[in-house]
Amino acid sequence: MSLLDQSLSYVRAISPYLPGKPITELAREMGIPVEKIVKLASNENPLGMSHKAKVAVAAAIGGIERYPDQFDLIKAVADRGGVAQNQVVLGNGSNDVLDLIARVFLAPGRSAIFAQHAFAVYPLATLSTGAELIPTPAKDYGHDLAAMRAAIRPDTRIIWIANPNNPTGTFLPYPAVRAFLETVPSDVVVVLDEAYNEYIPPAERFDSGEWIKDFPNLVVTRTFSKIYGLAGLRVGYALASAEIADLMNRVRQPFNVNNLAIAAAVAALDDHPFVAESYGLNRRGLEQMVAGLKGLGLEYIPSHGNFVTFKAGDGAAVNQKLLRQGVIVRPIGGYGLPEWLRVTIGKEAENSRFLEALEKAL
């Protein structure tokens, strides 16, 4: 028997997460100069990080020899989320806190529910604990809350919900989410993943952390990787009841968010003009992208995020044709959507470059 045979069988069965192709990788593969490549694959903010965040990072470098003190970011997040500081759990990106939740509540003999076409990290986090994954059929490419409620079993401990959903961009109105929470047994944790919350139109947006006092089994997760432009620094957080937060902090690595990420996140959280600028750029870009897709006669899924998923026919073949033109988007065959591609909203010129390349690829 080999050493690998001694590893956990459910870990060996996991398909690893495949991130969006980096610009430098495509440059190596295709011999295309880096400056000629447009990456619209990973839902990054095309404006980058805010000036305030850059200044904060530069100042924090002077204390880089010290271990991180998370107090300032925890306080800022708690104040913004309307919760106590002992209800905040920081993560090395929101993926980290998703994994912490799974480690606290899942194990062999337990199960978790997620929706078809939902974020790939939910299966990864679930299966890495040896728990059973229960997929429910999508409804209009999004979550079917009635089906998810019906799928709950006595051994179910977590329900994963992405709102808006990645990679489809679908959105559950908050009244529907609250009605769902009211039907879920109190011993089942509902994880509401809101990585794209800041891209939701203000009239439809809601601070779901307010519900934790009514639903102690609710955990809300957010990230600084999207509208705040800090994807490379890896910082996210969860809002939860004090009891759940305490359990998550018991399995959390003590310095999982570094000094530079903490400084940048604190500054970014209060840079309201930058967030407004990023939101406005995204709304205009969505309109530009949708108009272009309509002009090409392509089906698309209306999005509440900073990306659009569209039907390209042979998604893998069209993706390769785009890559040869120096345009990176995201194939999503691994999400059960082999005919579809996901494109991030970029700056106006980047969006135009993509649409021109897509027309040629088709």
C-alpha positions as CSV (number, residue, x, y, z in Angstrom):
1,M,0.0,0.0,0.0
2,S,1.4,3.4,-1.0
3,L,1.7,6.4,1.2
4,L,-1.0,8.2,-0.9
5,D,-3.4,5.3,0.0
6,Q,-3.1,6.4,3.6
7,S,-4.6,9.8,2.7
8,L,-8.3,10.4,3.3
9,S,-10.3,8.9,0.5
10,Y,-12.7,11.8,0.3
11,V,-9.8,14.2,-0.1
12,R,-8.4,12.1,-3.0
13,A,-11.9,12.3,-4.7
14,I,-12.0,16.1,-4.7
15,S,-11.5,17.9,-8.1
16,P,-9.2,20.9,-7.4
17,Y,-10.4,24.5,-7.9
18,L,-9.3,25.9,-11.3
19,P,-8.7,29.7,-11.0
20,G,-9.0,32.1,-13.9
21,K,-6.0,32.0,-16.2
22,P,-3.4,34.6,-15.2
23,I,-2.2,37.2,-17.8
24,T,1.4,36.0,-17.5
25,E,0.4,32.4,-18.2
26,L,-1.3,33.3,-21.4
27,A,1.6,35.4,-22.4
28,R,3.9,32.4,-22.0
29,E,1.6,30.1,-23.8
30,M,0.7,32.2,-26.8
31,G,3.7,34.5,-27.0
32,I,1.4,37.5,-26.7
33,P,2.9,40.6,-24.9
34,V,1.4,41.1,-21.5
35,E,0.3,44.7,-22.4
36,K,-1.7,43.3,-25.3
37,I,-3.8,40.9,-23.1
38,V,-7.1,41.8,-21.6
39,K,-8.2,39.7,-18.6
40,L,-11.9,39.6,-17.9
41,A,-12.0,36.2,-16.2
42,S,-11.8,36.6,-12.4
43,N,-14.4,39.3,-11.5
44,E,-11.6,41.7,-10.4
45,N,-12.2,45.5,-10.1
46,P,-10.8,47.1,-13.3
47,L,-10.0,50.2,-11.3
48,G,-7.7,48.2,-9.0
49,M,-7.4,49.3,-5.3
50,S,-8.3,52.8,-4.1
51,H,-5.7,55.5,-3.6
52,K,-6.5,55.5,0.2
53,A,-5.8,51.8,0.3
54,K,-2.5,52.2,-1.5
55,V,-1.4,54.9,0.9
56,A,-2.4,52.7,3.9
57,V,-0.4,49.7,2.5
58,A,2.7,51.9,2.0
59,A,2.5,53.1,5.6
60,A,2.0,49.6,6.9
61,I,5.2,48.3,5.3
62,G,7.1,50.0,8.1
63,G,5.7,47.5,10.6
64,I,5.8,44.4,8.5
65,E,8.2,42.6,11.0
66,R,5.3,42.6,13.6
67,Y,2.6,40.0,13.7
68,P,-0.8,41.3,12.7
69,D,-3.2,43.0,15.1
70,Q,-6.7,42.5,13.6
71,F,-8.5,44.8,16.0
72,D,-8.9,47.8,13.7
73,L,-10.4,45.8,10.9
74,I,-12.7,43.8,13.2
75,K,-14.0,47.0,14.7
76,A,-14.5,48.6,11.3
77,V,-16.3,45.6,10.0
78,A,-18.5,45.3,13.1
79,D,-19.4,49.0,13.0
80,R,-20.3,48.7,9.3
81,G,-22.3,45.5,9.8
82,G,-24.1,46.6,12.9
83,V,-22.8,43.7,15.0
84,A,-20.6,43.3,18.1
85,Q,-16.9,42.8,17.5
86,N,-17.1,39.2,18.9
87,Q,-19.5,38.5,15.9
88,V,-16.8,39.1,13.3
89,V,-14.5,36.4,11.9
90,L,-11.7,37.5,9.5
91,G,-10.5,35.3,6.7
92,N,-7.7,35.1,4.1
93,G,-10.3,36.0,1.5
94,S,-14.0,35.0,2.0
95,N,-13.1,31.5,0.8
96,D,-11.2,31.1,4.0
97,V,-14.2,31.8,6.2
98,L,-16.3,29.4,4.1
99,D,-13.8,26.7,4.8
100,L,-13.9,27.6,8.6
101,I,-17.7,27.2,8.7
102,A,-17.4,23.8,7.0
103,R,-14.7,22.7,9.5
104,V,-16.9,23.6,12.4
105,F,-20.1,22.0,11.3
106,L,-19.3,19.3,8.8
107,A,-17.9,15.8,9.1
108,P,-18.4,12.3,7.8
109,G,-22.1,11.3,8.4
110,R,-23.3,14.9,7.9
111,S,-24.5,16.7,4.8
112,A,-24.6,20.2,3.2
113,I,-26.9,21.6,0.6
114,F,-26.0,23.7,-2.4
115,A,-27.6,24.8,-5.6
116,Q,-26.7,23.6,-9.1
117,H,-24.5,26.1,-10.9
118,A,-23.4,27.7,-7.5
119,F,-19.9,28.7,-6.4
120,A,-17.4,25.8,-6.7
121,V,-15.9,26.4,-3.2
122,Y,-19.0,25.1,-1.5
123,P,-18.5,21.5,-2.8
124,L,-14.7,21.9,-2.1
125,A,-15.3,23.0,1.5
126,T,-18.0,20.3,2.1
127,L,-16.2,17.4,0.5
128,S,-12.9,18.2,2.3
129,T,-14.6,17.4,5.6
130,G,-15.9,14.0,4.4
131,A,-19.5,15.3,4.5
132,E,-22.0,14.5,1.8
133,L,-22.9,17.2,-0.7
134,I,-26.6,17.5,-1.7
135,P,-27.1,19.4,-4.9
136,T,-30.5,20.8,-5.8
137,P,-31.6,21.7,-9.3
138,A,-31.3,25.3,-10.4
139,K,-34.3,27.5,-11.1
140,D,-33.6,29.9,-14.0
141,Y,-29.9,29.3,-13.4
142,G,-30.2,30.3,-9.8
143,H,-31.2,29.0,-6.4
144,D,-34.5,27.2,-6.0
145,L,-35.2,27.9,-2.3
146,A,-38.2,25.6,-2.2
147,A,-36.1,22.7,-3.5
148,M,-33.3,23.5,-1.0
149,R,-35.8,23.5,1.9
150,A,-37.2,20.2,0.7
151,A,-33.7,18.7,0.5
152,I,-33.0,19.2,4.2
153,R,-32.3,15.9,6.0
154,P,-31.8,15.1,9.7
155,D,-28.0,15.0,9.1
156,T,-28.0,18.4,7.2
157,R,-25.9,21.0,9.0
158,I,-25.2,23.7,6.3
159,I,-27.1,25.3,3.4
160,W,-24.8,27.3,1.1
161,I,-26.5,30.3,-0.7
162,A,-24.7,32.7,-2.9
163,N,-26.5,36.0,-3.4
164,P,-25.8,37.2,-6.1
165,N,-24.7,33.9,-7.4
166,N,-21.3,33.2,-9.1
167,P,-21.0,32.3,-12.0
168,T,-24.6,33.0,-13.1
169,G,-25.2,36.4,-11.6
170,T,-28.7,35.5,-10.5
171,F,-30.2,37.3,-7.4
172,L,-32.7,36.3,-4.7
173,P,-34.8,39.2,-3.5
174,Y,-34.1,39.7,0.3
175,P,-37.8,39.2,1.3
176,A,-37.6,35.7,-0.3
177,V,-34.4,35.0,1.6
178,R,-35.9,36.0,4.9
179,A,-39.0,33.9,4.2
180,F,-36.7,31.0,3.6
181,L,-34.8,31.5,6.8
182,E,-38.0,31.4,8.7
183,T,-38.6,27.8,7.5
184,V,-35.1,26.4,8.1
185,P,-34.6,24.3,11.3
186,S,-32.6,26.2,13.9
187,D,-29.9,23.5,14.0
188,V,-29.0,24.0,10.3
189,V,-26.6,26.8,9.5
190,V,-27.5,29.0,6.5
191,V,-24.4,30.6,4.9
192,L,-25.3,33.7,2.9
193,D,-22.4,34.4,0.7
194,E,-22.6,38.1,-0.4
195,A,-19.3,38.6,-2.2
196,Y,-21.0,40.8,-4.8
197,N,-23.4,42.6,-2.4
198,E,-21.9,46.1,-3.2
199,Y,-22.8,45.6,-6.9
200,I,-26.5,45.1,-6.2
201,P,-28.6,48.3,-7.1
202,P,-29.2,50.2,-3.8
203,A,-33.0,49.8,-4.0
204,E,-32.5,46.0,-3.9
205,R,-29.6,45.8,-1.4
206,F,-30.0,45.0,2.2
207,D,-27.7,44.7,5.3
208,S,-28.4,41.0,6.0
209,G,-26.3,41.1,9.1
210,E,-29.3,42.7,10.8
211,W,-31.0,39.3,10.7
212,I,-28.5,37.5,12.8
213,K,-30.3,38.5,16.0
214,D,-33.5,36.9,14.7
215,F,-31.7,33.9,13.1
216,P,-28.7,32.8,15.2
217,N,-28.1,30.0,12.6
218,L,-27.3,32.6,9.9
219,V,-23.8,33.4,8.8
220,V,-23.1,36.2,6.3
221,T,-19.9,36.3,4.4
222,R,-18.4,39.2,2.5
223,T,-15.1,39.9,0.7
224,F,-12.7,42.8,-0.1
225,S,-11.7,41.1,-3.4
226,K,-14.4,42.4,-5.6
227,I,-15.6,46.1,-5.5
228,Y,-12.8,47.1,-3.1
229,G,-10.1,45.8,-5.5
230,L,-8.1,43.8,-2.9
231,A,-8.2,40.4,-4.5
232,G,-4.4,40.0,-4.4
233,L,-4.3,40.8,-0.6
234,R,-6.8,38.1,0.3
235,V,-9.1,39.5,3.0
236,G,-12.7,38.6,3.7
237,Y,-15.0,38.2,6.7
238,A,-18.0,36.5,8.2
239,L,-20.7,38.0,10.4
240,A,-22.3,35.5,12.8
241,S,-23.7,35.0,16.2
242,A,-21.1,35.3,19.0
243,E,-21.4,31.5,19.6
244,I,-20.7,30.6,16.0
245,A,-18.0,33.2,15.6
246,D,-16.3,31.8,18.7
247,L,-16.2,28.3,17.2
248,M,-14.9,29.6,13.9
249,N,-12.1,31.5,15.6
250,R,-11.1,28.3,17.4
251,V,-10.1,26.7,14.1
252,R,-9.0,29.9,12.4
253,Q,-5.3,30.4,11.9
254,P,-4.4,33.2,14.3
255,F,-2.7,35.4,11.7
256,N,-4.7,34.5,8.6
257,V,-5.0,38.2,7.5
258,N,-1.7,39.9,7.1
259,N,-0.7,43.5,8.1
260,L,-0.9,44.9,4.6
261,A,-4.3,43.4,3.9
262,I,-5.6,44.7,7.3
263,A,-4.4,48.3,6.5
264,A,-5.8,48.3,3.0
265,A,-9.2,46.9,4.0
266,V,-9.7,49.4,6.8
267,A,-8.9,52.2,4.4
268,A,-11.0,50.8,1.6
269,L,-14.0,50.3,3.8
270,D,-14.3,54.0,4.3
271,D,-13.4,55.1,0.8
272,H,-17.0,55.7,-0.3
273,P,-16.2,57.8,-3.4
274,F,-14.1,54.9,-4.8
275,V,-16.8,52.4,-4.1
276,A,-19.3,54.7,-5.8
277,E,-17.0,55.1,-8.8
278,S,-16.5,51.4,-9.1
279,Y,-20.3,50.8,-8.9
280,G,-21.0,53.4,-11.6
281,L,-18.3,52.0,-13.9
282,N,-19.8,48.5,-13.5
283,R,-23.4,49.6,-14.2
284,R,-22.3,51.4,-17.4
285,G,-20.2,48.4,-18.3
286,L,-23.0,46.0,-17.8
287,E,-25.2,48.0,-20.1
288,Q,-22.4,48.1,-22.7
289,M,-21.8,44.4,-22.4
290,V,-25.5,43.4,-22.6
291,A,-26.0,45.6,-25.6
292,G,-23.1,44.0,-27.3
293,L,-24.3,40.5,-26.6
294,K,-27.7,41.3,-27.8
295,G,-26.2,42.7,-31.0
296,L,-24.5,39.4,-31.5
297,G,-27.8,37.5,-30.9
298,L,-26.5,35.7,-27.9
299,E,-28.5,34.5,-24.9
300,Y,-27.3,35.9,-21.5
301,I,-28.3,35.6,-17.9
302,P,-29.3,39.0,-16.3
303,S,-26.6,39.7,-13.7
304,H,-26.5,41.5,-10.3
305,G,-22.7,41.1,-10.1
306,N,-19.7,42.5,-12.0
307,F,-19.9,39.9,-14.8
308,V,-22.2,38.5,-17.4
309,T,-22.7,34.8,-18.3
310,F,-23.6,34.2,-21.9
311,K,-24.3,31.2,-24.2
312,A,-21.5,30.8,-26.7
313,G,-22.4,27.4,-28.2
314,D,-19.2,25.4,-27.8
315,G,-17.9,27.3,-24.8
316,A,-14.5,25.6,-24.8
317,A,-13.9,26.2,-28.5
318,V,-14.9,29.9,-28.3
319,N,-12.8,30.4,-25.3
320,Q,-9.7,29.1,-27.1
321,K,-10.4,31.5,-30.0
322,L,-10.6,34.3,-27.6
323,L,-7.3,33.3,-25.9
324,R,-5.6,33.3,-29.2
325,Q,-6.7,37.0,-29.6
326,G,-5.3,37.8,-26.1
327,V,-8.7,38.0,-24.3
328,I,-9.2,35.9,-21.2
329,V,-12.7,35.1,-20.0
330,R,-14.0,32.2,-17.8
331,P,-15.2,28.9,-19.2
332,I,-17.7,27.3,-16.8
333,G,-18.2,23.8,-18.1
334,G,-17.2,22.7,-14.6
335,Y,-20.3,24.3,-13.3
336,G,-22.5,22.2,-15.6
337,L,-22.7,25.0,-18.2
338,P,-20.4,23.8,-21.1
339,E,-22.1,26.0,-23.6
340,W,-21.7,29.2,-21.6
341,L,-18.8,31.6,-20.8
342,R,-18.6,34.2,-18.0
343,V,-17.0,37.6,-18.7
344,T,-16.1,40.2,-16.1
345,I,-17.1,43.8,-16.7
346,G,-14.0,45.8,-17.4
347,K,-13.3,49.4,-18.5
348,E,-15.1,50.6,-21.6
349,A,-12.1,49.9,-23.9
350,E,-11.7,46.4,-22.4
351,N,-15.3,45.6,-22.9
352,S,-15.1,46.8,-26.5
353,R,-12.0,44.7,-27.1
354,F,-13.8,41.6,-25.8
355,L,-16.9,42.2,-27.9
356,E,-14.8,42.6,-31.0
357,A,-12.9,39.4,-30.3
358,L,-16.1,37.5,-29.5
359,E,-17.6,38.5,-32.8
360,K,-14.5,37.1,-34.6
361,A,-14.5,34.0,-32.4
362,L,-18.1,33.2,-33.3
